[in-house]
Amino acid sequence: MYGLQDWAAVQRVYKQTHSKRETAKILKISRNTVKKLLELKEEPTYKRTVYKSCLDEYKELIIEWRCEPYEFNGTRIFKELKDKGYTGSIGPVYRFLQRVDEDVGLISSKATVRIETPPGDQAQFDWSEYSMVVGGRERKVYCFAMILAASRKKAVCFSLKVDAAAIYEAIQELFDDLGGVTLELLIDNPKALVIENNPKSEDEIRYNPQALMMAKHLGTELNACPCYWPRKKGKIESPFKYIEEQFVKGNTFATMEELNRRGKLFINEWCDEVHGTTKRIPNQHYLLEEKAALLPLPKAHYRIKKLQPRIVSPDSYISVGGSKYSVPVKYVDKTLQFRLVYGFRIEIYDIKENRVLTLEASDKKHDVKTEAVHYEAIATPVSTSIPQIRRDFTGRFTNGQRYLDAAGRKFDQPTHYARKIMLLGDLYDDLTLDRFIGYCIDVDKMDIASFKGILRDYNAGKLALPEPVSEDTQSGHGMDYRDDDPALTRDCSYYEANAMAEVHG
């Protein structure tokens, strides 16, 4: 059967070439085809060829058996037909039954009644697997999600694991994010939650004992949807495609914690948009009607494993999975406890199970992660390293290098005095200290005792430090003071005498 496009193409090209041979050559078809299509004065139309089926003589019987009072299913009808002499396969029987069901008004197996539950009654939980770039490399990440069935408010978290511990933790974290617990939690049938759910049996569903303990801890009741019937939890199935298209694709994340932070922000922003079914904004719907209907959250999370103890080393580290992580120095020589959540999050607790801190596990072997803030209680405010003192002093003060040069000509260890000056940073800001440094250079009182004496006189009102004319103190000549106070000026003979004393000293 030639198509409409073939016929139109031949008509168009032939009008230009006036040659069947050229037309066939251009269109890469045979001349006979060109000839036949040119002979068609009207565009070709498709005519279905009707073939006789070995099922035809049994169709009336099939309709009778399908309807009341028989209502036979497909396999029963096929069996009856074979007894009547039908020699075909079961495929045509099923295809004809589909048309019969449409004609007689039988309900499709895909038909679903949308169930809307009251606020606080139901939450739905599920997860999906994504491939994402985290920490510069592609990783398999699991997105756990929960939705409040009434308001459609959603919450998510991301994990590198999908074992029982991760599933239980995710359920509790998502309830935390939603601000309360529903009376019922609709779930799928993973082994971590459901041991047996046979739709053909009249026995009750067998839940995982640990899952039941978690549900009791939360105050909710588990409700496993029928196997192979995802439409029952359609409210939670739908968001995963949107998350993939609008959040996962094209995004990269430095760490798993960043992924979780940005993912939660994305979901919250999505919940500020009008929902397609309810025509309401989930966050508003939640605040107005559902939040007050939720059960209160338990004080702590249910855990299936005990916390693991670790003694903090003298340099304030604990070892987890072969890597070391710093903790506040007040825990040195004490026992802390930890657990690894979602395959990346380390939660550290004290002996009374109060959480101390949360950090992200390193994906490198034998790594050492140090946080400077953990050592502030014992850290010296100013470095004792001479090269570092020089860098800090010249970095903090515009007169720093000039002071070190001048003090170096007078003292054996100018960095000793520079460090003492920087220690005064607890009492004075750097700009004020910088002014005094410049003044002390000009009056040649650079030792720390003299420096402090000038500060005391200034604080007591005995010394008026002149204001610099310009803030540009990098010219190599120090601050340019304009003051006629004789106490603040010296004759050049003073510096000459000092220089001679250094030479003979």
Secondary structure, DSSP 8 states (H G I E B T S, - for coil): ---HHHHHHHHHHHHHH--HHHHHHHHT--HHHHHHHHH-SS-----------TTGGGHHHHHHHHSTTT---HHHHHHHHHHTT--S-SHHHHHHHHHHHHHHT---TT--------TTTEEEEEEEEEEEEETTEEEEEEEEEEEETTT--EEEEEES--SHHHHHHHHHHHHHHHTSB-SEEEE---TTTEEE--TTS-S--EE-HHHHHHHHHHT-EEEE--TT-GGGGHHHHTHHHHHIIIIITT-EESSHHHHHHHHHHHHHHHTTS--TTT-S-HHHHIIIIIGGGSB---SS---SS--EEEE--TTSEEEETTEEEE--GGGTTSEEEEEEETTTEEEEE-TT--EEEEEE--SSTT-EE--GGGGTTT--SS---HHHHHHHHHHH-TTHHHHHHHHHTT-S-HHHHHHHHHHGGGTS-HHHHHHHHHHHHHTT--SHHHHHHHHHHHHTTS-----BS-S---SSS---B----GGG---HHHHHHHHHHHHH-
